[in-house]
Amino acid sequence: GAGVSQSPRYKVAKRGQDVALRCDPISGHVSLFWYQQALGQGPEFLTYFQNEAQLDKSGLPSDRFFAERPEGSVSTLKIQRTQQEDSAVYLCASSSPGQGQRNEQFFGPGTRLTVL
Amino acid sequence: GESVGLHLPTLSVQEGDNSIINCAYSNSASDYFIWYKQESGKGPQFIIDIRSNMDKRQGQRVTVLLNKTVKHLSLQIAATQPGDSAVYFCAENLGGSQGNLIFGKGTKLSVKP
């Protein structure tokens, strides 16, 4: 596709349920990032992949959060036993080191997660 | 769609005027900076970037100024249009490699016709 896509766009979960959020990066982009954006706030970094390797997961708020990118393309962010404080928009971004020194990250539309 | 602009500083300008949005960044080691525009219900959209070895960079209707001494960025939008209404975030990157971005708090720009 032309841009980063994410699915589902909206997800409502009952507290305690597990959810899985999908990100399809721009084809050929090596780097993939997940961010969490609370209402009225800027995005906050969760985790980063280069190809299939998860190079940084320092932003994951708890061990209930898990991300994978097994084939170096599509990525899934999984949240286990969701809590109300997990309610946020989850943004995925991709970038390509082939663009010289530019680190421009292209963002998807996000998945809005609401935990009841 | 839901608003991303709740509880954010707001700048209100008249259509056709110039806008200046300011941002203070946090880390003196940051060497790459980006301005993003975010409309309600959408992901951040790239506007312009600047590296730390520059003080100024111009794009189409936009200019970014970087003052490393006081760790300050500004985004200037010329001849502001209603379509410019959105929340604007500055973001910094600590290193030259493909690292994560640290976003500022954001400013909501409202353009009055």
Interface residues (C-beta under 8 A of the other chain):
Chain A: V4 V30 S31 F33 Y35 Q37 L39 G40 Q41 G42 P43 E44 F45 Y48 Q50 D56 G59 L91 A93 S95 P97 Q101 R102 N103 E104 Q105 F106 F107 G108 P109 G110 R112
Chain B: E2 S3 V4 G5 L6 H7 L8 Y32 I34 Y36 G41 K42 G43 P44 Q45 F46 D49 R51 F89 A91 N93 G96 Q98 G99 N100 L101 I102 F103 G104 K105 G106
